[in-house]
Amino acid sequence: MKEEKEILRGITDFITGEVIPIYEGDKVSITRRETIDYLKNTIEINKNKEFVMSFNIPFRTLAKLNLKSNEYDILMVMFSCLGWGYDYSGYVVKIQNRKPYDFMNGEDIRKYTNCDKPTFSKAIKSLEKKEIIKIEKAKVGRGNNFIINPFIITHDKRVPIRIFKMFENSIFNYTNQTSQLSSSEIHDKIREEKDTN
């Protein structure tokens, strides 16, 4: 038989009107009405956390570049297909069954933007000149692969050093962070990673 405890207080549930007794040793969690209203009136649509981190200062820099509409169209497709997986890559990738499976090339991107070839080529060259993307010869097949500047948008706080170095001197690196770390900074980073894992 359960031992009787002394009732210390009671809380009234304003939704049901029920008085809930609080016994000695009980832990109580109180949710504010604003929180309950918020939860009733919202729904989570990104449960799998497929997100990108965009950075407000670089986005303002991007806005000041006055990109042409076809450059924005191409860029939005690239942003929406930014590669992820176990490790962030920075590449624009194809997605199938909600998983990345291959790099996108120019033809793949053109399908989404309805750009003709000359307009697309001109826009890509402009985006590269403005340090928004880098172009690499495709590792497999023909065409090019595209890498997005991680100082503008990324899927992860950890960026491969190779990708970081490609863009560290761009106008979007508003922190002026460099890839050169002292040995003490490297030890600190290793310790920081161990603490978070």
N, CA, C and O of each residue as an XYZ file, in Angstrom:
788
protein
N       0.842     -1.186      0.000
C       0.000      0.000      0.000
C       0.881      1.242      0.000
O       1.868      1.337      0.730
N       0.482      2.203     -0.859
C       1.285      3.411     -1.006
C       1.179      4.259      0.252
O       0.100      4.465      0.809
N       2.357      4.746      0.683
C       2.392      5.575      1.882
C       1.780      6.937      1.582
O       2.084      7.538      0.551
N       0.920      7.429      2.470
C       0.267      8.726      2.283
C       1.261      9.847      2.492
O       2.019      9.846      3.462
N       1.255     10.815      1.566
C       2.120     11.983      1.693
C       1.259     13.191      1.993
O       0.069     13.228      1.681
N       1.879     14.159      2.596
C       1.159     15.388      2.935
C       1.011     16.244      1.681
O       1.973     16.470      0.948
N      -0.224     16.720      1.449
C      -0.454     17.641      0.343
C       0.036     19.013      0.769
O      -0.419     19.563      1.772
N       0.976     19.567     -0.011
C       1.531     20.873      0.327
C       0.742     22.001     -0.320
O       0.485     23.029      0.305
N       0.358     21.801     -1.582
C      -0.335     22.849     -2.338
C      -1.193     22.188     -3.402
O      -1.186     20.970     -3.582
N      -1.923     23.031     -4.091
C      -2.685     22.575     -5.251
C      -2.574     23.607     -6.356
O      -2.464     24.806     -6.099
N      -2.603     23.133     -7.570
C      -2.559     24.032     -8.726
C      -3.845     23.829     -9.512
O      -4.279     22.699     -9.732
N      -4.453     24.941     -9.936
C      -5.663     24.862    -10.740
C      -5.275     24.875    -12.213
O      -4.574     25.772    -12.680
N      -5.745     23.860    -12.933
C      -5.553     23.820    -14.390
C      -6.638     24.701    -14.988
O      -7.817     24.351    -14.937
N      -6.252     25.840    -15.554
C      -7.236     26.801    -16.042
C      -7.934     26.335    -17.319
O      -8.944     26.915    -17.717
N      -7.411     25.305    -17.958
C      -8.074     24.769    -19.149
C      -9.214     23.844    -18.734
O     -10.320     23.940    -19.266
N      -8.944     22.941    -17.778
C      -9.956     21.966    -17.361
C     -10.686     22.380    -16.091
O     -11.781     21.884    -15.825
N     -10.102     23.278    -15.300
C     -10.699     23.681    -14.020
C     -10.353     22.729    -12.894
O     -10.748     22.954    -11.750
N      -9.626     21.677    -13.198
C      -9.266     20.665    -12.203
C      -8.195     21.214    -11.254
O      -7.274     21.913    -11.678
N      -8.332     20.883     -9.952
C      -7.308     21.230     -8.965
C      -6.390     20.023     -8.824
O      -6.839     18.926     -8.493
N      -5.118     20.231     -9.075
C      -4.142     19.146     -9.037
C      -3.353     19.266     -7.743
O      -2.699     20.281     -7.507
N      -3.410     18.228     -6.895
C      -2.663     18.302     -5.632
C      -1.156     18.140     -5.858
O      -0.725     17.395     -6.739
N      -0.379     18.837     -5.062
C       1.075     18.716     -5.111
C       1.520     18.145     -3.768
O       1.249     18.713     -2.710
N       2.212     17.004     -3.839
C       2.671     16.316     -2.643
C       4.130     16.642     -2.382
O       4.852     17.089     -3.273
N       4.549     16.413     -1.156
C       5.950     16.610     -0.799
C       6.822     15.721     -1.679
O       6.567     14.523     -1.805
N       7.872     16.319     -2.299
C       8.791     15.581     -3.162
C       8.393     15.582     -4.624
O       9.173     15.142     -5.470
N       7.182     16.070     -4.952
C       6.772     16.133     -6.361
C       7.553     17.210     -7.108
O       7.896     18.251     -6.547
N       7.821     16.945     -8.365
C       8.400     17.961     -9.240
C       7.268     18.523    -10.080
O       6.443     17.778    -10.609
N       7.237     19.833    -10.198
C       6.144     20.491    -10.897
C       6.697     21.262    -12.083
O       7.681     21.991    -11.960
N       6.057     21.093    -13.229
C       6.408     21.841    -14.427
C       5.187     22.666    -14.820
O       4.086     22.134    -14.963
N       5.392     23.962    -14.993
C       4.282     24.849    -15.326
C       4.491     25.380    -16.739
O       5.560     25.896    -17.068
N       3.466     25.249    -17.563
C       3.513     25.774    -18.918
C       2.610     27.005    -18.981
O       1.440     26.956    -18.603
N       3.174     28.094    -19.461
C       2.415     29.342    -19.532
C       1.338     29.256    -20.601
O       1.481     28.540    -21.591
N       0.246     30.005    -20.385
C      -0.862     30.018    -21.332
C      -0.396     30.437    -22.725
O      -0.875     29.896    -23.721
N       0.545     31.404    -22.809
C       1.046     31.850    -24.101
C       1.703     30.697    -24.855
O       1.566     30.573    -26.072
N       2.420     29.854    -24.106
C       3.077     28.696    -24.725
C       2.043     27.703    -25.226
O       2.160     27.176    -26.332
N       1.033     27.451    -24.410
C      -0.027     26.513    -24.817
C      -0.737     27.043    -26.053
O      -0.988     26.291    -26.994
N      -1.066     28.340    -26.059
C      -1.726     28.943    -27.222
C      -0.838     28.844    -28.461
O      -1.307     28.550    -29.561
N       0.459     29.097    -28.256
C       1.411     29.011    -29.370
C       1.425     27.590    -29.937
O       1.371     27.408    -31.153
N       1.497     26.583    -29.062
C       1.545     25.194    -29.505
C       0.250     24.772    -30.188
O       0.273     23.984    -31.133
N      -0.890     25.298    -29.709
C      -2.173     24.970    -30.330
C      -2.294     25.575    -31.719
O      -2.957     25.016    -32.593
N      -1.645     26.731    -31.920
C      -1.808     27.476    -33.162
C      -0.647     27.340    -34.137
O      -0.589     28.063    -35.132
N       0.274     26.428    -33.867
C       1.406     26.210    -34.761
C       1.594     24.720    -34.992
O       1.062     23.882    -34.264
N       2.365     24.414    -36.025
C       2.698     23.016    -36.308
C       4.142     22.960    -36.800
O       4.585     23.848    -37.528
N       4.859     21.944    -36.416
C       6.249     21.779    -36.841
C       6.264     21.086    -38.191
O       5.750     19.976    -38.330
N       6.854     21.739    -39.188
C       6.876     21.144    -40.526
C       8.256     20.619    -40.901
O       8.412     19.990    -41.948
N       9.250     20.865    -40.071
C      10.617     20.460    -40.410
C      11.153     19.506    -39.344
O      12.209     19.745    -38.758
N      10.415     18.428    -39.100
C      10.763     17.517    -38.002
C      12.099     16.825    -38.203
O      12.761     16.462    -37.231
N      12.503     16.637    -39.454
C      13.777     15.958    -39.719
C      14.958     16.913    -39.729
O      16.085     16.500    -40.005
N      14.719     18.172    -39.434
C      15.767     19.181    -39.322
C      16.603     19.323    -40.587
O      17.819     19.505    -40.520
N      15.941     19.240    -41.747
C      16.646     19.505    -43.002
C      16.633     21.007    -43.202
O      15.694     21.557    -43.776
N      17.655     21.653    -42.738
C      17.664     23.108    -42.704
C      18.953     23.634    -43.296
O      19.919     22.898    -43.494
N      18.944     24.917    -43.571
C      20.171     25.605    -43.925
C      20.351     26.755    -42.959
O      19.381     27.304    -42.438
N      21.599     27.113    -42.727
C      21.891     28.282    -41.921
C      22.294     29.388    -42.881
O      23.312     29.287    -43.566
N      21.502     30.429    -42.927
C      21.890     31.579    -43.737
C      22.328     32.681    -42.780
O      21.831     32.778    -41.658
N      23.238     33.488    -43.224
C      23.849     34.469    -42.343
C      23.430     35.868    -42.761
O      23.596     36.258    -43.916
N      22.877     36.632    -41.798
C      22.221     37.890    -42.143
C      23.147     38.917    -42.784
O      22.738     39.565    -43.747
N      24.361     39.096    -42.303
C      25.258     40.107    -42.888
C      25.639     39.721    -44.319
O      25.537     40.563    -45.211
N      26.073     38.481    -44.577
C      26.347     38.102    -45.971
C      25.119     38.211    -46.888
O      25.265     38.537    -48.066
N      23.917     37.945    -46.368
C      22.730     38.083    -47.209
C      22.485     39.544    -47.567
O      22.018     39.851    -48.664
N      22.800     40.439    -46.642
C      22.680     41.872    -46.970
C      23.708     42.250    -48.023
O      23.418     43.047    -48.916
N      24.916     41.681    -47.927
C      25.946     41.917    -48.945
C      25.455     41.393    -50.296
O      25.633     42.042    -51.327
N      24.840     40.221    -50.274
C      24.293     39.616    -51.492
C      23.231     40.531    -52.113
O      23.197     40.704    -53.332
N      22.380     41.105    -51.293
C      21.329     42.004    -51.794
C      21.921     43.240    -52.461
O      21.365     43.748    -53.435
N      23.038     43.723    -51.943
C      23.670     44.926    -52.499
C      24.320     44.681    -53.859
O      24.653     45.631    -54.568
N      24.502     43.412    -54.227
C      25.144     43.099    -55.511
C      24.197     43.280    -56.695
O      24.624     43.216    -57.848
N      22.919     43.505    -56.415
C      21.921     43.721    -57.473
C      21.988     42.637    -58.556
O      22.168     42.924    -59.739
N      21.840     41.396    -58.115
C      21.873     40.288    -59.064
C      20.718     40.386    -60.052
O      19.648     40.894    -59.719
N      20.938     39.903    -61.253
C      19.877     39.850    -62.263
C      18.908     38.741    -61.888
O      19.255     37.836    -61.130
N      17.699     38.812    -62.418
C      16.670     37.843    -62.027
C      17.085     36.410    -62.351
O      16.798     35.503    -61.570
N      17.756     36.181    -63.486
C      18.168     34.805    -63.800
C      19.268     34.334    -62.850
O      19.352     33.142    -62.555
N      20.119     35.255    -62.364
C      21.136     34.881    -61.371
C      20.463     34.473    -60.058
O      20.869     33.500    -59.422
N      19.428     35.227    -59.653
C      18.678     34.854    -58.445
C      17.995     33.503    -58.624
O      18.018     32.673    -57.715
N      17.391     33.278    -59.780
C      16.725     31.996    -60.029
C      17.693     30.836    -59.871
O      17.390     29.846    -59.204
N      18.847     30.963    -60.483
C      19.870     29.912    -60.409
C      20.334     29.740    -58.959
O      20.490     28.618    -58.476
N      20.548     30.841    -58.290
C      21.027     30.793    -56.907
C      20.006     30.138    -55.980
O      20.383     29.366    -55.099
N      18.728     30.432    -56.164
C      17.694     29.819    -55.316
C      17.629     28.310    -55.536
O      17.417     27.555    -54.587
N      17.810     27.864    -56.783
C      17.856     26.422    -57.039
C      19.071     25.824    -56.337
O      18.974     24.772    -55.706
N      20.203     26.492    -56.448
C      21.414     25.989    -55.793
C      21.239     25.935    -54.279
O      21.619     24.951    -53.645
N      20.668     26.985    -53.698
C      20.451     27.002    -52.247
C      19.541     25.851    -51.818
O      19.762     25.219    -50.785
N      18.514     25.590    -52.630
C      17.560     24.534    -52.255
C      18.140     23.138    -52.433
O      17.598     22.171    -51.897
N      19.224     23.022    -53.170
C      19.859     21.715    -53.407
C      21.251     21.659    -52.788
O      22.110     20.906    -53.248
N      21.467     22.439    -51.767
C      22.768     22.464    -51.091
C      23.015     21.117    -50.436
O      22.170     20.608    -49.699
N      24.182     20.543    -50.712
C      24.473     19.182    -50.270
C      24.581     19.020    -48.773
O      25.102     19.886    -48.070
N      24.090     17.922    -48.309
C      24.280     17.535    -46.925
C      24.418     16.028    -46.878
O      24.325     15.361    -47.908
N      24.626     15.517    -45.756
C      24.825     14.091    -45.548
C      25.505     13.955    -44.208
O      25.228     14.728    -43.292
N      26.379     12.999    -44.078
C      27.082     12.853    -42.802
C      27.956     14.081    -42.544
O      27.960     14.635    -41.445
N      28.687     14.493    -43.566
C      29.511     15.697    -43.464
C      29.052     16.694    -44.507
O      28.697     16.316    -45.624
N      29.059     17.949    -44.149
C      28.692     19.011    -45.082
C      29.717     19.084    -46.199
O      30.918     18.993    -45.943
N      29.256     19.249    -47.445
C      30.197     19.290    -48.566
C      30.257     20.641    -49.259
O      31.305     21.008    -49.791
N      29.153     21.395    -49.269
C      29.122     22.659    -49.979
C      28.718     22.543    -51.439
O      28.497     23.555    -52.105
N      28.619     21.306    -51.945
C      28.256     21.092    -53.346
C      26.743     21.186    -53.540
O      25.962     20.919    -52.626
N      26.355     21.573    -54.752
C      24.952     21.516    -55.155
C      24.716     20.084    -55.616
O      25.421     19.584    -56.492
N      23.713     19.420    -55.017
C      23.529     17.989    -55.248
C      22.117     17.655    -55.698
O      21.174     18.420    -55.491
N      22.003     16.487    -56.320
C      20.696     15.942    -56.675
C      20.140     15.226    -55.444
O      20.882     14.633    -54.661
N      18.834     15.296    -55.296
C      18.186     14.633    -54.167
C      17.207     13.605    -54.708
O      16.433     13.893    -55.621
N      17.243     12.416    -54.146
C      16.281     11.384    -54.508
C      15.904     10.655    -53.235
O      16.769     10.260    -52.453
N      14.596     10.478    -53.029
C      14.102      9.866    -51.788
C      14.669     10.580    -50.558
O      15.045      9.958    -49.565
N      14.714     11.899    -50.665
C      15.160     12.788    -49.590
C      16.620     12.573    -49.209
O      17.027     12.920    -48.100
N      17.413     12.004    -50.117
C      18.833     11.792    -49.844
C      19.659     12.276    -51.027
O      19.254     12.118    -52.179
N      20.827     12.871    -50.741
C      21.699     13.280    -51.849
C      22.317     12.043    -52.498
O      22.719     11.105    -51.810
N      22.386     12.055    -53.826
C      22.980     10.886    -54.471
C      23.992     11.233    -55.548
O      24.728     10.352    -55.994
N      24.057     12.492    -55.984
C      25.012     12.836    -57.034
C      25.143     14.351    -57.086
O      24.292     15.068    -56.559
N      26.202     14.841    -57.716
C      26.363     16.282    -57.884
C      25.481     16.772    -59.027
O      25.295     16.066    -60.018
N      24.944     17.965    -58.891
C      24.198     18.590    -59.987
C      25.175     19.235    -60.946
O      26.203     19.777    -60.539
N      24.846     19.170    -62.218
C      25.634     19.905    -63.204
C      24.760     21.014    -63.784
O      23.611     21.182    -63.377
N      25.302     21.761    -64.724
C      24.582     22.881    -65.302
C      23.261     22.491    -65.945
O      22.268     23.208    -65.819
N      23.248     21.349    -66.638
C      22.006     20.905    -67.297
C      20.923     20.634    -66.260
O      19.758     20.970    -66.473
N      21.300     20.033    -65.149
C      20.323     19.744    -64.092
C      19.717     21.044    -63.553
O      18.506     21.135    -63.352
N      20.559     22.036    -63.324
C      20.083     23.313    -62.773
C      19.240     24.058    -63.798
O      18.232     24.672    -63.448
N      19.648     24.007    -65.065
C      18.896     24.692    -66.125
C      17.467     24.170    -66.236
O      16.559     24.929    -66.575
N      17.256     22.886    -65.955
C      15.913     22.303    -66.014
C      14.967     23.008    -65.039
O      13.780     23.168    -65.324
N      15.496     23.426    -63.897
C      14.662     24.088    -62.897
C      14.436     25.569    -63.190
O      13.453     26.149    -62.728
N      15.326     26.177    -63.943
C      15.264     27.629    -64.131
C      14.744     28.061    -65.491
O      14.438     29.238    -65.684
N      14.638     27.138    -66.439
C      14.196     27.454    -67.807
C      15.081     28.506    -68.481
O      14.605     29.266    -69.323
N      16.345     28.551    -68.120
C      17.308     29.463    -68.761
C      17.811     28.826    -70.047
O      18.017     27.614    -70.105
N      18.009     29.647    -71.084
C      18.680     29.100    -72.257
C      20.177     29.023    -71.947
O      20.647     29.639    -70.991
N      20.915     28.276    -72.746
C      22.334     28.025    -72.456
C      23.174     29.301    -72.361
O      23.942     29.441    -71.410
N      23.055     30.243    -73.317
C      23.892     31.450    -73.212
C      23.599     32.273    -71.950
O      24.521     32.772    -71.304
N      22.311     32.413    -71.603
C      21.929     33.173    -70.398
C      22.452     32.476    -69.153
O      22.975     33.117    -68.241
N      22.303     31.142    -69.126
C      22.767     30.367    -67.979
C      24.280     30.511    -67.811
O      24.759     30.766    -66.706
N      25.026     30.350    -68.895
C      26.494     30.453    -68.828
C      26.932     31.824    -68.333
O      27.846     31.938    -67.517
N      26.276     32.857    -68.830
C      26.607     34.220    -68.416
C      26.312     34.423    -66.924
O      27.102     35.043    -66.212
N      25.181     33.903    -66.460
C      24.801     34.038    -65.048
C      25.775     33.286    -64.144
O      26.161     33.791    -63.090
N      26.169     32.083    -64.552
C      27.107     31.279    -63.751
C      28.447     32.003    -63.641
O      29.028     32.072    -62.558
N      28.934     32.537    -64.746
C      30.203     33.281    -64.710
C      30.103     34.490    -63.790
O      31.048     34.805    -63.068
N      28.964     35.165    -63.816
C      28.749     36.323    -62.951
C      28.733     35.916    -61.480
O      29.337     36.592    -60.647
N      28.050     34.820    -61.151
C      27.989     34.336    -59.759
C      29.380     33.937    -59.265
O      29.721     34.151    -58.101
N      30.171     33.361    -60.155
C      31.536     32.986    -59.766
C      32.393     34.239    -59.565
O      33.152     34.325    -58.600
N      32.276     35.188    -60.455
C      33.053     36.430    -60.345
C      32.715     37.182    -59.060
O      33.576     37.835    -58.472
N      31.449     37.086    -58.627
C      31.004     37.770    -57.409
C      31.303     36.960    -56.152
O      30.887     37.343    -55.059
N      32.018     35.850    -56.292
C      32.472     34.996    -55.185
C      31.335     34.314    -54.425
O      31.455     34.014    -53.237
N      30.239     34.078    -55.128
C      29.099     33.404    -54.521
C      29.231     31.897    -54.689
O      28.852     31.130    -53.805
N      29.769     31.482    -55.823
C      29.971     30.053    -56.100
C      31.373     29.849    -56.657
O      32.043     30.790    -57.082
N      31.790     28.596    -56.640
C      32.996     28.160    -57.343
C      32.575     27.036    -58.277
O      31.634     26.292    -58.000
N      33.284     26.931    -59.375
C      32.996     25.901    -60.370
C      34.153     24.917    -60.393
O      35.320     25.311    -60.411
N      33.820     23.635    -60.393
C      34.822     22.577    -60.527
C      34.430     21.690    -61.691
O      33.246     21.438    -61.916
N      35.408     21.221    -62.423
C      35.135     20.236    -63.470
C      34.518     19.010    -62.800
O      34.976     18.574    -61.744
N      33.491     18.465    -63.414
C      32.800     17.309    -62.837
C      33.779     16.167    -62.591
O      34.602     15.842    -63.447
N      33.678     15.569    -61.421
C      34.544     14.437    -61.083
C      34.142     13.194    -61.887
O      34.973     12.351    -62.225
N      32.837     13.112    -62.180
C      32.313     11.989    -62.956
C      31.454     12.567    -64.079
O      30.633     13.452    -63.836
N      31.633     12.084    -65.282
C      30.823     12.559    -66.406
C      31.290     13.913    -66.906
O      32.385     14.376    -66.588
N      30.415     14.541    -67.708
C      30.758     15.824    -68.312
C      30.140     16.967    -67.519
O      29.284     16.762    -66.658
N      30.597     18.173    -67.830
C      30.013     19.360    -67.216
C      30.797     19.822    -66.000
O      31.959     19.462    -65.810
N      30.139     20.622    -65.188
C      30.761     21.202    -63.996
C      29.951     20.875    -62.754
O      28.754     20.599    -62.820
N      30.631     20.913    -61.632
C      29.968     20.860    -60.338
C      30.089     22.238    -59.708
O      31.006     22.996    -60.023
N      29.157     22.557    -58.814
C      29.099     23.893    -58.231
C      29.179     23.819    -56.711
O      28.546     22.975    -56.076
N      29.967     24.716    -56.151
C      30.146     24.793    -54.703
C      29.671     26.174    -54.256
O      30.021     27.184    -54.868
N      28.876     26.215    -53.196
C      28.327     27.471    -52.694
C      29.192     28.004    -51.563
O      29.681     27.247    -50.725
N      29.371     29.305    -51.554
C      30.159     29.982    -50.525
C      29.547     29.713    -49.142
O      28.415     30.126    -48.888
N      30.274     29.030    -48.244
C      29.712     28.674    -46.940
C      29.552     29.874    -46.002
O      28.899     29.764    -44.964
N      30.142     31.016    -46.359
C      29.938     32.217    -45.543
C      28.569     32.828    -45.802
O      28.109     33.674    -45.036
N      27.915     32.401    -46.885
C      26.569     32.886    -47.199
C      25.525     31.936    -46.630
O      24.590     32.354    -45.948
N      25.701     30.645    -46.924
C      24.699     29.651    -46.528
C      25.377     28.294    -46.376
O      26.282     27.955    -47.139
N      24.938     27.526    -45.393
C      25.546     26.228    -45.124
C      24.536     25.333    -44.420
O      23.490     25.800    -43.969
N      24.847     24.060    -44.329
C      24.020     23.116    -43.575
C      24.630     22.788    -42.221
O      23.994     22.132    -41.396
N      25.829     23.227    -41.992
C      26.533     22.785    -40.795
C      27.489     23.868    -40.345
O      27.947     24.673    -41.156
N      27.796     23.896    -39.054
C      28.773     24.871    -38.565
C      30.193     24.446    -38.900
O      31.101     25.276    -38.885
N      30.400     23.181    -39.198
C      31.715     22.670    -39.567
C      31.817     22.631    -41.093
O      30.999     21.997    -41.759
N      32.811     23.302    -41.633
C      33.003     23.383    -43.080
C      34.363     22.770    -43.414
O      35.348     23.085    -42.747
N      34.445     21.904    -44.428
C      35.757     21.352    -44.788
C      36.759     22.479    -45.087
O      36.411     23.468    -45.732
N      37.978     22.322    -44.622
C      38.997     23.366    -44.787
C      39.202     23.690    -46.266
O      39.402     24.851    -46.624
N      39.153     22.674    -47.123
C      39.329     22.899    -48.567
C      38.281     23.879    -49.089
O      38.603     24.780    -49.862
N      37.025     23.705    -48.668
C      35.941     24.603    -49.096
C      36.115     25.969    -48.445
O      35.928     27.001    -49.090
N      36.474     25.970    -47.163
C      36.700     27.231    -46.439
C      37.750     28.076    -47.162
O      37.560     29.275    -47.367
N      38.870     27.433    -47.550
C      39.962     28.155    -48.210
C      39.539     28.756    -49.540
O      40.042     29.807    -49.939
N      38.618     28.094    -50.225
C      38.156     28.606    -51.516
C      37.514     29.988    -51.385
O      37.587     30.811    -52.297
N      36.881     30.224    -50.224
C      36.072     31.429    -50.068
C      36.537     32.370    -48.958
O      35.917     33.407    -48.726
N      37.621     32.016    -48.272
C      37.988     32.811    -47.099
C      38.340     34.259    -47.422
O      38.248     35.116    -46.543
N      38.737     34.555    -48.644
C      39.063     35.938    -49.013
C      37.908     36.649    -49.717
O      38.087     37.735    -50.269
N      36.734     36.042    -49.697
C      35.587     36.647    -50.374
C      35.016     37.794    -49.540
O      35.281     37.897    -48.342
N      34.237     38.645    -50.186
C      33.614     39.776    -49.479
C      32.585     39.311    -48.462
O      32.152     40.101    -47.623
N      32.184     38.049    -48.518
C      31.172     37.536    -47.599
C      31.747     37.084    -46.259
O      30.992     36.859    -45.313
N      33.054     36.950    -46.162
C      33.703     36.560    -44.902
C      33.802     37.797    -44.008
O      34.873     38.381    -43.847
N      32.668     38.178    -43.435
C      32.612     39.408    -42.647
C      33.360     39.297    -41.318
O      33.657     40.314    -40.692
N      33.665     38.086    -40.886
C      34.421     37.912    -39.631
C      35.926     37.977    -39.869
O      36.709     38.055    -38.923
N      36.322     37.942    -41.137
C      37.743     37.901    -41.522
C      38.474     36.706    -40.919
O      39.684     36.751    -40.700
N      37.736     35.655    -40.659
C      38.315     34.424    -40.136
C      39.192     33.797    -41.208
O      38.856     33.841    -42.391
N      40.315     33.213    -40.801
C      41.200     32.561    -41.763
C      41.318     31.077    -41.444
O      40.952     30.626    -40.359
N      41.831     30.338    -42.403
C      41.991     28.891    -42.227
C      43.271     28.551    -41.474
O      43.493     27.394    -41.118
N      44.105     29.544    -41.231
C      45.362     29.312    -40.523
C      45.122     29.293    -39.019
O      44.778     30.317    -38.430
N      45.303     28.135    -38.401
C      45.121     28.007    -36.955
C      46.463     27.712    -36.307
O      47.276     26.954    -36.838
N      46.676     28.316    -35.165
C      47.886     27.981    -34.397
C      47.674     26.612    -33.762
O      46.545     26.125    -33.702
N      48.752     25.984    -33.287
C      48.632     24.658    -32.682
C      47.752     24.698    -31.430
O      47.030     23.737    -31.162
N      47.796     25.786    -30.659
C      46.938     25.872    -29.465
C      45.470     25.980    -29.868
O      44.599     25.434    -29.189
N      45.186     26.689    -30.983
C      43.802     26.789    -31.465
C      43.308     25.428    -31.941
O      42.147     25.077    -31.729
N      44.184     24.664    -32.580
C      43.814     23.319    -33.033
C      43.469     22.440    -31.837
O      42.468     21.723    -31.861
N      44.304     22.492    -30.777
C      44.018     21.709    -29.564
C      42.698     22.137    -28.943
O      41.927     21.297    -28.479
N      42.428     23.449    -28.932
C      41.160     23.952    -28.386
C      39.978     23.428    -29.193
O      38.959     23.039    -28.623
N      40.111     23.418    -30.533
C      39.039     22.923    -31.396
C      38.784     21.438    -31.151
O      37.635     21.002    -31.088
N      39.856     20.668    -31.015
C      39.718     19.225    -30.742
C      39.008     19.007    -29.415
O      38.109     18.172    -29.320
N      39.405     19.749    -28.398
C      38.776     19.654    -27.087
C      37.302     20.036    -27.176
O      36.447     19.380    -26.580
N      37.011     21.094    -27.919
C      35.624     21.563    -28.091
C      34.783     20.486    -28.764
O      33.649     20.243    -28.353
N      35.326     19.837    -29.795
C      34.607     18.774    -30.484
C      34.341     17.588    -29.567
O      33.253     17.013    -29.587
N      35.349     17.220    -28.755
C      35.174     16.101    -27.811
C      34.084     16.414    -26.806
O      33.307     15.533    -26.440
N      34.017     17.667    -26.353
C      33.024     18.057    -25.362
C      31.612     18.015    -25.914
O      30.669     17.717    -25.182
N      31.453     18.314    -27.216
C      30.107     18.318    -27.811
C      29.660     16.937    -28.240
O      28.470     16.721    -28.471
N      30.590     15.988    -28.352
C      30.196     14.621    -28.794
C      29.983     13.704    -27.623
O      29.652     12.533    -27.809
